[in-house]
């Protein structure tokens, strides 16, 4: 049953990422929609339930560092569905990324918004900790040395935790 449920969730996530709402029984995934009881159990807040979490990544079709970040999260245990868009402004607004905290790609996982080059271990930590009121994590800009931005040097950078009201605090420093 769990395998079938996971398959239904993957179909729903894939359809939602491709621009359409999927409705597989009572599992519905689209912006602003809810998961039915079975789907919530399969991809809900209990980190031990789903063996693989799926990130839906919104990016531009030509961004190489976005593709490198996708490889990073895949290598660290996430399944990924990508949606290439020419303009991410509306997506970032709908997902409530705080103004001034934008990067080149935006992702969602388990109801959280992930903005920019956030390290996969911190996404796992966010899911595990499930902090009250948290909307997501952001690495503003494109700091050198962050996942997907590896190069000749590394900048220190902050990973920010934000809520629906736009409040921001440092979640980790790298």
Buried (B, 14 or more C-beta within 10 A) or exposed (E): EEEEBBEBBBBBBBBBBEEEEBBBEEBBBBEEBEBBEBBBBBBBEEEEBBEEBBBBBBBEEEBEBBBBBBEBBEEEEBBBBBBEBEEBEEBBEEBBBBEEBBBBBBBBBBBBBBBBBBBBEBBBBBBEEEEEEBBBBBBBBBBBBBBBBBEEEEEEBBBBBBBEEEEBEEBBEB
